[in-house]
Amino acid sequence: MKQILILSVAAAVVVTGPSLGVAGEKIEDAGVIVCVNDKWDEKEIAKGHKVVDYAGRCVKVPDDANAPKMTEDCKGQYEYLPDESWKAKGVCTGTLKGGDTVTTTWEEGSHLTANPYTTTGGTGRYKGVSGGGTYAYDQLTETLFGGRYSGAYQLP
């Protein structure tokens, strides 16, 4: 279960962080993610079948030193089946300095080789932003996780 928890926190770090750019520009985005798991509420609904309500917070630091850093609040739900397969999905809201936000959906599961994310919109300068990519990271302590993300987004 500890290894699965590692993947759960990875979901929290997937928001693509808009860097400085021009309207309509496609921007490659990659960097380091660090997250803390705030909630892992596990319930067994049948023998070997569990659901988990998840919440966490992250900081995303782009490789580009000129790109803005972002904080994120994430939530989602995991499902673990008796055959030991699992799947999860959720949403993260990233906040940039000044208050603009970026919304991203994420998916994880035993059927995936990479954890995909999709940027679905935002507020302020990032209203209508789109894009996506993949992420991965490792458990550092019981509640802290760190790794990398890589993707691209399109400014509105």
KEROFI-970281 format. One line per field, with one value per residue: residue in three letters; x, y, z of N, C-alpha, C in turn; residue number from 1. Coordinates in Angstrom, 3 decimals, decimal comma. Each point is the difference from the previous one (the first is absolute). Layout:
aa = (ala ...)
n_X = (X ...)
n_Y = (Y ...)
n_Z = (Z ...)
ca_X = (X ...)
ca_Y = (Y ...)
ca_Z = (Z ...)
c_X = (X ...)
c_Y = (Y ...)
c_Z = (Z ...)
i = (NUM ...)
% end
This chain:
aa = (met lys gln ile leu ile leu ser val ala ala ala val val val thr gly pro ser leu gly val ala gly glu lys ile glu asp ala gly val ile val cys val asn asp lys trp asp glu lys glu ile ala lys gly his lys val val asp tyr ala gly arg cys val lys val pro asp asp ala asn ala pro lys met thr glu asp cys lys gly gln tyr glu tyr leu pro asp glu ser trp lys ala lys gly val cys thr gly thr leu lys gly gly asp thr val thr thr thr trp glu glu gly ser his leu thr ala asn pro tyr thr thr thr gly gly thr gly arg tyr lys gly val ser gly gly gly thr tyr ala tyr asp gln leu thr glu thr leu phe gly gly arg tyr ser gly ala tyr gln leu pro)
n_X = (0,818 1,186 0,288 -1,189 0,259 1,152 -0,682 -0,675 1,118 0,478 -1,212 0,424 0,978 -1,091 -0,376 -0,261 1,187 -0,934 0,927 0,866 -0,977 -0,163 -1,113 -0,580 0,971 0,641 -0,036 1,238 -0,387 1,055 0,038 0,216 -0,527 -0,570 -0,486 -1,039 -0,159 -1,116 -0,534 -0,196 -1,264 0,478 -0,878 -0,190 -0,429 0,971 0,026 1,133 -1,110 0,939 -0,521 0,678 -0,363 0,558 0,875 0,588 1,201 0,305 1,293 -0,145 1,228 -0,294 0,515 -0,901 1,134 -0,375 -0,349 -1,271 0,249 -0,507 -1,012 -0,301 -1,297 0,104 -0,903 -0,407 -0,247 0,416 0,137 0,012 0,215 -0,820 0,027 0,098 -0,930 0,327 -0,807 0,282 -0,727 0,292 0,079 0,819 0,016 0,729 0,710 0,043 1,182 -0,789 -0,146 0,608 -0,938 0,409 -0,959 0,312 -0,363 -0,058 0,785 -0,241 0,833 -0,301 -0,947 0,542 0,760 -0,794 0,128 -1,109 0,169 -1,117 0,537 -0,993 0,787 -0,454 0,588 -0,487 1,274 -0,312 -0,991 -0,436 0,975 0,791 0,028 1,192 0,158 1,143 -0,089 1,001 -0,110 0,841 -0,289 0,086 -1,201 -0,597 0,273 1,305 -0,149 0,873 0,031 -0,417 -0,250 -0,703 -0,158 -1,133 -0,123 -1,230 0,614 -1,013)
n_Y = (-1,191 -0,068 -0,954 -0,450 0,237 -0,488 -0,843 -0,163 0,206 -0,863 -0,394 0,327 -0,507 -0,286 0,989 0,292 0,460 0,885 0,014 0,956 0,527 -0,144 0,723 -1,194 0,257 -0,994 -0,401 -0,479 -0,933 0,115 -0,844 0,498 -1,069 0,641 -1,087 0,404 -1,179 0,713 -0,756 -1,111 0,188 -1,133 -0,547 -1,116 -0,030 -0,872 -1,294 0,648 0,695 0,907 1,062 0,988 0,879 0,715 0,680 0,950 0,470 0,825 -0,029 0,760 -0,465 0,860 -0,752 0,697 0,565 0,380 -1,272 0,353 -0,003 -1,167 0,356 -1,187 -0,043 -1,264 -0,653 -1,170 -1,053 -0,929 -1,005 -0,879 -0,858 -1,011 0,234 0,967 0,193 1,169 1,017 1,179 1,015 1,217 1,062 0,859 0,907 0,498 0,644 0,999 0,582 0,728 -1,329 0,094 -0,788 -1,263 -0,571 -1,122 -0,900 -1,065 -0,967 -1,031 -1,011 -1,217 0,466 1,026 0,383 1,055 0,934 -0,003 1,246 0,714 1,074 0,369 0,911 1,233 0,913 1,232 0,227 -0,995 0,868 -1,255 0,004 -0,670 -1,314 -0,543 -1,149 -0,349 -0,810 0,071 -0,692 0,200 -0,958 1,153 0,227 -0,195 1,314 -0,047 0,645 -0,496 0,773 -0,410 1,063 -0,284 1,088 0,428 1,305 0,338 1,192 0,538)
n_Z = (0,000 0,599 -0,892 0,241 1,277 -0,385 -0,709 1,138 0,619 -0,869 0,230 1,195 -0,700 -0,581 0,724 -1,269 0,283 -0,354 -0,927 0,051 -0,709 -1,309 -0,061 0,085 0,838 -0,638 1,286 -0,191 0,871 0,797 1,015 1,215 0,589 0,993 0,615 0,696 0,540 -0,157 -0,944 0,686 -0,362 0,516 -0,872 0,706 -1,271 -0,217 0,229 0,298 0,207 -0,272 0,604 -0,576 0,940 -0,963 0,738 -0,721 0,351 -1,006 -0,287 -1,073 -0,252 -0,980 -0,973 -0,707 0,375 -1,229 -0,009 0,175 1,309 0,396 0,777 0,526 -0,177 0,433 -0,730 0,489 -0,766 0,847 -0,858 1,003 -0,986 0,238 -1,306 0,927 -0,918 -0,516 0,300 -0,549 0,457 -0,458 0,793 -0,602 0,954 -0,979 0,928 -0,865 0,172 0,735 0,207 -1,185 -0,536 0,131 -0,734 0,667 -0,911 0,782 -0,429 0,801 -0,013 0,406 -0,780 0,659 -1,023 -0,211 0,914 -0,760 -0,450 0,178 -0,550 0,816 0,543 0,204 0,760 -0,126 -0,023 0,838 -0,090 -0,123 0,923 -0,823 0,087 0,234 0,663 0,574 1,062 0,892 1,139 1,019 0,858 0,685 0,532 1,163 0,002 -0,235 -1,179 -0,866 -1,096 -1,211 -0,752 -1,080 -0,705 -0,516 -0,194 -0,296 -0,095 0,658)
ca_X = (-0,818 0,885 0,378 -1,171 -0,099 0,956 -0,643 -1,114 0,470 0,445 -1,117 -0,075 1,032 -0,040 -0,459 1,014 0,200 0,274 1,138 -0,250 -0,094 -0,866 -1,301 -0,015 1,287 0,150 1,190 0,441 0,094 0,528 0,605 -0,013 -1,208 0,097 -1,368 -0,314 -1,285 -0,775 -1,146 -0,036 -1,132 -0,204 -1,161 -0,175 -1,426 -0,218 1,272 1,002 -0,406 0,116 -0,012 0,749 -0,115 1,344 0,241 1,393 0,508 1,277 0,722 0,551 1,105 0,418 1,426 0,255 0,066 -0,848 -1,407 -0,513 -0,265 -1,431 -0,478 -1,148 -0,895 -0,496 -0,875 -0,352 -0,453 0,684 -0,759 0,841 -0,874 0,490 1,039 1,168 0,088 -0,509 -0,119 -0,279 -0,137 -0,269 0,209 0,867 -0,093 1,274 -0,100 1,234 0,120 -0,957 -1,323 -0,515 0,004 0,017 -0,665 0,517 -0,505 1,037 -0,420 1,032 -0,518 0,900 -0,026 0,746 1,456 0,332 -1,170 -0,310 -0,810 -0,546 -0,335 -1,359 -0,424 0,546 -0,604 0,895 0,799 0,008 -1,339 0,043 1,259 -0,179 1,258 0,102 1,287 0,096 0,745 0,384 0,849 0,253 -0,303 1,196 -0,354 -1,393 -0,935 0,649 0,298 0,701 0,275 0,053 -1,115 0,398 -1,133 -0,105 -1,317 -0,297 -0,605 -1,199)
ca_Y = (1,191 1,155 0,352 0,585 1,335 0,815 0,421 0,894 1,351 0,467 0,666 1,372 0,846 -0,020 1,233 0,663 1,367 0,922 0,896 1,236 -0,240 0,840 -0,609 -0,945 -0,696 -1,320 0,037 -1,241 0,227 -1,139 0,431 -0,805 0,091 -0,458 -0,022 -0,568 -0,678 0,501 -0,871 -1,329 -0,580 -1,309 -0,769 -1,274 -0,122 -1,447 -0,674 0,267 1,118 1,213 1,322 0,966 1,425 0,554 1,436 0,340 1,298 -0,132 1,130 -0,365 0,893 -0,252 0,034 1,358 0,884 1,171 -0,407 0,128 -1,182 -0,150 -0,876 -0,763 -0,749 -1,112 -0,987 -1,068 -1,250 -1,222 -1,239 -1,195 -1,142 -1,270 -0,591 0,830 1,121 1,224 1,160 1,232 1,223 1,150 1,346 0,909 1,424 0,658 1,445 0,739 1,274 0,933 -0,581 -0,756 -1,440 -0,968 -1,235 -1,176 -1,316 -1,023 -1,406 -0,959 -1,354 -1,117 -0,245 1,054 -0,013 1,373 0,691 1,154 1,102 0,873 1,342 0,208 1,400 0,803 1,315 1,117 -0,144 -1,400 -0,454 -0,685 -0,711 -1,435 -0,723 -1,242 -0,663 -1,130 0,255 -1,143 0,329 -1,016 0,303 0,378 -0,346 -0,482 0,961 0,878 -0,633 0,870 -0,575 0,873 0,044 0,490 0,159 1,254 0,618 1,045 1,177 0,438)
ca_Z = (0,000 0,054 -1,364 -0,646 0,551 -0,747 -1,233 0,290 0,173 -1,305 -0,632 0,435 -0,537 -1,440 -0,625 -0,799 0,477 -1,092 0,111 -0,706 -1,433 -0,797 -0,272 -1,099 -0,077 0,603 0,832 0,628 1,437 0,749 1,249 1,212 0,801 1,381 0,520 1,302 0,041 1,137 0,314 -0,614 0,718 -0,631 0,449 -0,686 -0,296 -0,104 0,261 -1,017 -0,853 0,804 -0,621 0,802 -0,296 0,101 -0,137 0,231 -0,438 -0,691 -0,557 -1,288 -0,330 -1,385 -0,323 -0,477 1,168 -0,220 0,063 1,371 0,815 0,221 1,063 -0,493 0,880 -0,812 0,618 -0,920 0,584 -0,421 0,173 0,013 -0,252 0,545 -0,855 0,254 -0,920 0,597 -0,878 0,722 -0,787 0,839 -0,534 0,754 -0,307 0,257 0,176 -0,268 0,688 -0,587 0,139 -1,146 0,248 -1,099 0,406 -0,689 0,396 -0,022 0,033 0,372 0,090 -0,260 -1,441 -0,673 0,134 0,394 0,562 -0,846 0,492 -1,022 0,459 -0,503 0,052 1,074 0,213 -0,298 -1,229 -0,421 -0,381 -1,284 -0,228 -0,227 -0,160 0,752 0,048 0,928 1,223 0,841 1,113 1,008 1,391 0,749 1,383 0,027 -0,582 -0,981 -1,270 -0,930 -1,310 -1,171 -0,951 -1,311 -0,889 -0,735 0,080 -0,990 0,602 -0,731)
c_X = (0,868 0,412 -1,160 -0,203 0,957 -0,657 -1,136 0,453 0,487 -1,106 -0,041 0,942 -0,107 -0,429 1,126 0,085 0,321 1,220 -0,335 -0,016 -0,999 -1,307 0,086 1,267 -0,076 1,325 0,277 0,232 0,476 0,615 -0,136 -1,309 0,267 -1,398 -0,070 -1,413 -0,737 -1,116 0,124 -1,053 -0,439 -1,189 -0,077 -1,495 -0,432 1,368 0,962 -0,318 -0,040 -0,144 0,687 -0,331 1,345 -0,035 1,469 0,336 1,378 0,622 0,659 1,053 0,486 1,523 0,420 -0,068 -0,883 -1,490 -0,493 -0,168 -1,500 -0,246 -1,265 -0,785 -0,651 -0,926 -0,337 -0,481 0,750 -0,925 0,959 -0,903 0,603 1,096 1,327 0,251 -0,576 -0,063 -0,361 -0,183 -0,325 0,305 0,928 -0,295 1,310 -0,206 1,372 0,005 -0,907 -1,412 -0,583 0,111 0,050 -0,602 0,490 -0,690 1,131 -0,611 1,209 -0,609 1,035 0,070 0,844 1,507 0,526 -1,288 -0,300 -0,779 -0,459 -0,342 -1,314 -0,482 0,646 -0,764 1,028 0,694 -0,086 -1,388 0,100 1,302 -0,295 1,370 -0,013 1,393 -0,047 0,831 0,328 0,775 0,013 -0,402 1,313 -0,156 -1,428 -0,970 0,606 0,455 0,706 0,295 0,025 -1,271 0,553 -1,231 0,077 -1,402 -0,088 -0,648 -1,212 0,279)
c_Y = (1,263 0,439 0,638 1,422 0,940 0,520 0,963 1,425 0,562 0,737 1,460 0,914 0,222 1,281 0,615 1,447 0,928 0,856 1,260 -0,272 0,948 -0,733 -0,886 -0,822 -1,378 -0,010 -1,383 0,294 -1,274 0,530 -1,013 0,232 -0,555 0,124 -0,559 -0,576 0,445 -0,943 -1,293 -0,774 -1,284 -0,713 -1,289 -0,195 -1,443 -0,647 0,238 1,155 1,265 1,239 0,962 1,400 0,622 1,527 0,266 1,386 -0,198 1,360 -0,510 1,035 -0,335 0,032 1,398 0,954 1,235 -0,320 0,099 -1,352 -0,034 -0,855 -0,679 -0,619 -1,066 -0,893 -1,049 -1,215 -1,159 -1,175 -1,170 -1,216 -1,291 -0,659 0,761 1,066 1,231 1,098 1,205 1,140 1,139 1,290 0,779 1,426 0,638 1,499 0,626 1,288 1,009 -0,549 -0,718 -1,490 -0,789 -1,290 -1,158 -1,256 -1,003 -1,390 -0,844 -1,391 -1,047 -0,325 1,005 -0,168 1,387 0,640 1,240 1,076 0,848 1,340 0,389 1,440 0,726 1,294 1,075 -0,201 -1,410 -0,559 -0,615 -0,724 -1,496 -0,653 -1,297 -0,574 -1,195 0,408 -1,312 0,542 -1,076 0,490 0,273 -0,294 -0,534 0,946 0,904 -0,782 0,993 -0,705 1,050 -0,094 0,524 0,074 1,297 0,559 1,113 1,154 0,413 1,200)
c_Z = (0,000 -1,400 -0,730 0,498 -0,720 -1,257 0,270 0,132 -1,328 -0,716 0,347 -0,727 -1,488 -0,666 -0,810 0,420 -1,141 0,273 -0,793 -1,490 -0,636 -0,262 -1,239 -0,134 0,663 0,739 0,589 1,474 0,684 1,283 1,104 0,747 1,395 0,602 1,410 -0,076 1,267 0,440 -0,785 0,773 -0,707 0,617 -0,806 -0,208 -0,223 0,218 -1,167 -0,928 0,854 -0,877 0,972 -0,491 0,319 -0,090 0,309 -0,510 -0,598 -0,287 -1,265 -0,385 -1,407 -0,155 -0,462 1,191 -0,143 0,076 1,446 0,681 0,285 1,231 -0,514 1,148 -0,866 0,807 -1,044 0,746 -0,653 0,251 -0,161 -0,062 0,561 -0,840 0,077 -1,060 0,709 -1,044 0,849 -0,992 0,948 -0,715 0,935 -0,443 0,423 0,096 -0,191 0,814 -0,708 -0,007 -1,195 0,304 -1,303 0,534 -0,858 0,522 -0,130 0,074 0,378 -0,018 -0,335 -1,491 -0,782 0,198 0,369 0,518 -0,831 0,751 -1,182 0,630 -0,655 0,059 1,150 0,138 -0,332 -1,326 -0,576 -0,286 -1,399 -0,298 -0,181 -0,133 0,772 -0,062 0,938 1,215 0,690 1,185 1,055 1,381 0,727 1,489 -0,041 -0,702 -1,064 -1,227 -0,909 -1,296 -1,081 -0,830 -1,320 -0,896 -0,763 0,206 -1,022 0,746 -0,813 -0,908)
i = (1 2 3 4 5 6 7 8 9 10 11 12 13 14 15 16 17 18 19 20 21 22 23 24 25 26 27 28 29 30 31 32 33 34 35 36 37 38 39 40 41 42 43 44 45 46 47 48 49 50 51 52 53 54 55 56 57 58 59 60 61 62 63 64 65 66 67 68 69 70 71 72 73 74 75 76 77 78 79 80 81 82 83 84 85 86 87 88 89 90 91 92 93 94 95 96 97 98 99 100 101 102 103 104 105 106 107 108 109 110 111 112 113 114 115 116 117 118 119 120 121 122 123 124 125 126 127 128 129 130 131 132 133 134 135 136 137 138 139 140 141 142 143 144 145 146 147 148 149 150 151 152 153 154 155 156)
% end
